[in-house]
């Protein structure tokens, strides 16, 4: 099922928890571990778990997560160096040969998790010092990472194969049919329920707590998954679990430069819940994508005016706009590119390309709760949470919306607009638009159609709209190599 499987225990043997170290993880992979000679001690068990986190630092993974979450939406623009595959995604000309339909890097991470889940429980028979509590805590981490990977696949491809057993060679790969979206979703929740019961509250170190799975990470993914499936009361409960932990808060926006430095350049702030821990020993691929002279992506031309708004008096400025998420002059996407934000922007050098990938931060919890509250007739509370986010960001008057607190549709639109500002370029925009559009049997399909045509060339806009009117087109096709490798796979319906 997974193209060119090479099962590698990307085991990381040193976990740095010293307060003098800025990151908790130093990547030192060892490959080709023979299973018969492994899985004997709790230290080996723990190292295998850390190997799952190592796989999250694969440059191709975050490249795909950015592309899947942003390129079909309206906030990312092209350069002369943008790849043909990326442009085709943006213009709705998506074929099964497109490199962004290759899901193998995600399934490699899933396989690392499956390996831990399959072989980890046997360690306790060989190592009497391993407690059941520690065993289950390790397993909770693997369950959660697997759930997160399947959640990305669910939102990107719709129906995907559920591979729940470990493979070590191409000969062990089992050909699988696609599972329904409901079955994939149910597996995600099953994994998260185990993790909710067994994940740790803290590792005793701030950086580690941001880079490894804790109970609050689990609650955050649960909230997102419940929101995707319109399970609003469950989403609210999961968000409240994070809020009531009192472990997180919004980073102050009083000074834009300090806010940027704390939240985005340094990472692991009081706002961070789960971040992929790139550092100087494990650089991300963002220098070439967002910083160098041959960068691939910039902010779309409309972002400053349409998303963040323009204050013609010159007295107001949303800190998330110019000098925050982007440079309004040249469109540079600063969240990954800048060493300093604010009025005096400087860019990272190649050896500083270690911006974290933000999976969840506290602002997301507040916004997810607001969205769920909207649909259970608690619109006033939802608007209060939105205002909390706007106040921190010094959002300008031009982007204020005044929906009736009893109009769920209008409040939800306001939240969608505010999420665009708050999570600009964080790999969430397309998923937010799709979730909004598909609710209530695609009642708001028109919003999605407006988004997909916004950055398209004029001559292509009607073609793109016609394609996206077919809701089956909202998920990517299965890559042609996967179809050749697994004869049980059937191409997603729109692309047949």
N, C-alpha and C positions, 0 to 999 in steps of 0.2 A: 504493500500500500504506500509506503513512504519511499520516495525515490532516493536511490543510492544511500540506503541506511548504513551508517557506520556508527555503531553504538560505542560511544566513548564515555567512560566515566570521567567527565571533566572535573576531577576531584581537586579541590583546593585544600591544601594541607596546612595552611596558616590562616587563622582567623585573628585579625588584629583588633584588639579591644582596648589598647592603650589610649589614654586620653590625649597623648601627644600625636596620635595619628588622626588625620582628618577623615579617613574612611575605614570601615570595618573589614574590608575584604581585599586581600591581595591575591591576585589570580596566579596560581602556579599549577597548571594542569598536568596530570599524569594520565596517559592514555594506555589502553590495552590491558587493563587490569583483568586477570583471569579470575572468573567468579569462584571457581573451586578453591582458590587460595585467598579469597577475600571474604567479607561478611563474617568475620570471626570475632571482632571486638566492637565495642560501642564507638571507639574512635574512628574505625573504618565506616561504620554506619553514619556517623556525623559528617565525615568527609564526603560521603556519597550524597548526602543531603545538600551540602554546600556546592557540590557539583551541579545541582539543579539551578542554583543561582548563577553559577558561572555561565551556563547556557543562555541565560537572559542577557548576557553582555555580548552575545554574537552580534557583530555590526549589521548583519543582514536582518536580524529580528527587528531591531528598532527602525531600520530603514523601511521595512514592510509595515510596521505599526503606524508610522507616520503617514505613509502613503495610503494605507487602508482608511485611516481616520480623517484624512484631509483632502486628497487629490480630487475626489468626486464632488467636493463642496465648493464654497465660493470665496475662500480666504487666501488661497495660495496661487501665486502667479509663476510664470515660466521665465527662464532666461535663454540666451542663445545656446547654453550648454545642457538644457533639460533634455532628458532622454526621450526617444520616440515612444517608448512604452509608457512613460509618465504622461506625455502629451495625449496619447491615445486614451488613457484612463480619464483624463480631464475632459476630453471631447466626446466621451461616450462610445468610442470606437474600440471596444474591449473584446479581444479574441482569446481563445484558450492558449495561444502561444505567448501571450504577454507575460513577462517575467514576474510581474506583481501578482500573478495568480498561482505562483509556486508557494505552496504551504509547507514545504519540507522542513524549513528551519523551525517552525512551530511544533511540528510533530517530533522533531529531535528532542526538543525540551520536554514534550509529553512523554517520550520514551525514557528520558532520564528519570522522570517522576515515576513512571511505571516500574522501572528497575528498582527504585527505592521501595516502592510499595510491595513488590513481589518478593524481594530478597531480604529486606530489612527485618521483617518479623522473625526470621530465623536466627538472628544474631543472639537473641536472649537465651537461646539454648546453649550457646558457646561462651557467653560472657555473663557471669553471675552478677557483675557489678551494674549491668544495665537494668534499670527499673522499668516496669510497665508504663509508668507515667512519662519517662523520658522517651521510651520507644514510641508512644502514641504522639508525643509532641513532635518528634521527627517526622512521623507519618503525616501529621497534620500539615506540615510545611509542604510536603510533596502533593498531598491532596489539593491544597490551595493553589499552588502554582499550576497544577494540571487543570483545575477549574478555570483559572484565569485564561490560560491558553485556549481552552475550548470556548470560553466566552468571546474571545476575539474571533475565533473561527465561526461561531454561530452568527455573529453580527455581520461578518464579511461574506461568508459563502452560503449561509442558510443551513442546508443539509450537508453534513460531513460524516465521514466514517468515525465511529467511536472505537479507538484502539485503546484497550484497557489492560493489555498484557505486554510484558517486556520482550524486545527482540534484540539479539546481539549480532546477527549476520543477515545478509540478504536472503539466505536460505530459510530463515525463520519467519520471514514476513508473511503474514496471513492476508490473503485477499479478502477484502471486506466490502459489503454494500454500504451505501450511505444510510445514516440514521436520520430519522425525522427531526425537525427543529425541536419538537416537544421532547423527544428522547434525549437529545443533546442537552437541552435545558435541564431536564430532570437529573441527568448525570452531574451537571454542574452543581445543582443544589445538594445532591447526595454527598459529593465531595466536600462542599462547604459546611454541611451539617456535622460531618465527622470533625472537621477542623475547628468548628465553633466550640465543640466540646473539649478539644484536646490541645489547641494552640496555647502558647504561653502568653501571659499578659505583657511581660517585658523580659529582655535579656540582660537588663541591668546596665545598658549602655545606650545612649541616645542614638548614635550612628547606627548601631546594630539594629535597634528597634525600627529605624526607617528603612533598612535594607533587607530585613528578614521578616517572615510572616509572624504577625502577632494576632491576637483575637480581634483587634480593631481593624487590621487588614482584612480579615475574614468578613467582618460585619460590613466593611466598605464594598467589597465585591458582591456580597449578598444584596445590599441595597441597590446596587446598579442592576443586578440580574432581576430583582423583583420589579424594578421600575421598567425594565425592558418588556416584561410580561404583564404589565399593568396590575401588579399585585401591590396596591398602594399602602394598605395598612402594614404589610410585612416590610415594605421599604421604610416606612416611618419608624417602625420598631428598630430596624437595624441601624438607621441613622441615629436614633436616640441612644442606642448602646454606645456609639462612638462619642456622641456629645456628652453623655453622662459620665464617661470615663474621666473627663476633665484633663485629658492629657494634651489637648491641642488647642490652638487659637490662631486667629488671623494675624499675619505679620503686619505690623503697623505700616500704613501708607503715608505717613506724615512727610517723610523725605523720600522722594522717588528713587534716588540713587541707593540709599541705604536699604529700602525695601527690595530693590532688584538684587543687590549684592547678597542680602540675607536669604532671600527665597530661591533665587535662580543661580547665582554664581557659586555660592558656597553649598547650597542644598542642605538637606537634613535639618530644616528649620523647625520651629514649633508647629508650623502648619503642615509639614510633610507627614504623610501616613505610610505610603509605600513608594519608594523611588529605586530605579535601577542604578546601582552604585558604580558608575564609571568613575575612574580616577586616573592618576598619572601612569599607573601600571596597566590600566585597562581603558584605553581611550575609545571614545565613541566615533562613529563615522561622520559626525556633523561638520567637521572642518571643511571637507570637500563639498558637502551638500549646501552649507549656508554661509560660509565665510570666505573661502579662497576666491581668487579671480575667476575661477571656473565653476562657481557655485551653481547649483541646480535649481534652487527655489528661492523666491522672494515673496513678500506679501503682495497680494493682488492690489491693483491700483485703487480699487474702491474701498479698501479696508479702513483707511483713515476717516473718510467722510461717512461711509454707510454704516460702519460698525461702531467706531468710537465717537463719531460726531465731530463737528468743527465748531468751536466757540468763536464767533466773529468778534467778540469784545476783547479776546486775548487774555481774559482774566481767569479762565478755567481750563483745566487740563486733566483728563483721565489718565492716571499714572500707568494704566495698562496699555495705552496706545503708544504714541511717539515717545521714544526713550524707555519704553517698558517692554512690550512684546515685539516692537518693530521700530525701524528708523523710517520716519515718514518721507525722508528725502530720497533714499535709494531703495527702500523696501526690504532692507536686510532684516531677517528674522532674529531678533536679539536674544530671545530666550535660550537659544543654543549658541549664538555667535558672540555675544558681548561679554567682555571682562568687566566693564562698568556700564551702567545704564544712566538714565537721567539726562541732564543737560550736556554732559561731557561724555560722549559715547566712545569707548575704546573696544576693539575687537580682540577676541582670544587669538593667541598664536596656535600653531599646530600642536605644540606640546601641552597646551591648555585646553584641548578639546575633550573635556571630561564633564560637560554639563550632564546632570542626571536626566533620566527619562522619568517624568512624573506620571505615575499610574493613578494615585489618589492623594489629594491633599484636603485639608479641612474645609476649604471653600466648596469643594465638590460635595461634601456631606451636607452642608447647609443648602446648597442648590438642589440636590436630589430630594431632600426633605421638602423643600418648598414646592417642587414639582408634584410630589405625591400628595401633599396637603391640598393642592389645587383641585385634585380630582376626588377628594372626599369632603368637599364643601367646606373647606377651612381656608378660603381664599385670603382672608385678612391676615392670618398667621403667615401664609406663604409670602405675601407682599412685604411683611415685616422682615423676613429673612432676606429677601431680595434687596431691601433697603440697607441691611447690614453690610452686604457685599458691596453695594454701590458707595456707601459712606467710606469704607476702607479705601476704595479706589479713587475717591474724589471724582466720581462720574459726573459728567457735565449735564447741565439742564436740558441741552438739546436731545439727549437720549432718554429723558424721563418719559415713561408711559404711565397713563392713569387708568388702568382697567378697572371696571366695576368689580368689587370684591366677590360678587356672586357670579361672575362670568368666567367659568373655567377656561374656555377657549382663549379669551383675551389674556388672562393671566399666564396661561401656558405659553402663549406667543411672546409675552414679555420675558418670561424665564428663558425661552430659547434665545432671544436676542441678548439677554444678559450673559448667558453661558458663552455666547460667541465672544464677548468682550473678556470675560474672566479666564476662559481656557483657550484663548487664541493660540493656534499652532501646537497644541498639546495632544493632538491625535484624537480629538473627541468630536469635532464639528460634524462630520458625515454621520456618525452614529447618533448624535443628538437630533439632527434633521430627520433621519430615518425613523427614529423612535417617535418623534412628534408627528410625522406624516402618517405613519401606519396605525396610529391609535384610532379606535372607533371605526374600524374597517376602512382605513385610508380616507378619513373625512377631510384631512388637511393635505391631500396629495398636491394641491396647487402650490403650497409653500415649498415643497421639495422641487417641483418643476421650476419655480422661480430661482431657486438656488443653483440648480445644475446648468441653467442657461446663462447665468450672470457673467461668467468669465469666458464663455465660448465665443468664438468669432461670429459675427452677425450672420454670416451665410450658413452657419451650422446650427443656430439656435433652435429652429423649428424641428430639425432632424433629431436633436438631442431630446427635446420635449416629447416628441412622438415615441422615442424609445422608452423614456422613463415613465410614460403613462402606463406601460405594462409593468406592473409591480414586480414581476419576476426578474426584471432587469436590475433590481436594486441590490442583488447579490452577485458576486463575481462568478465567472465560470471556473470549472475545475480544469487545472492545467493539463494540456495534452499529454505530457509525459506520465502523469498519474493515471490517465485513462489507458495508456498503453501498458503500464506496469500492473494495473489491477483491472482485470477484465470484468469484475463484478460492479465496478463503478459505472454509473450512468451520468452523462453530462447534465448539468442543471438545465431545466426546461427551456429557458429563454434562449439558450445558446445551442440547442439541438438542431 
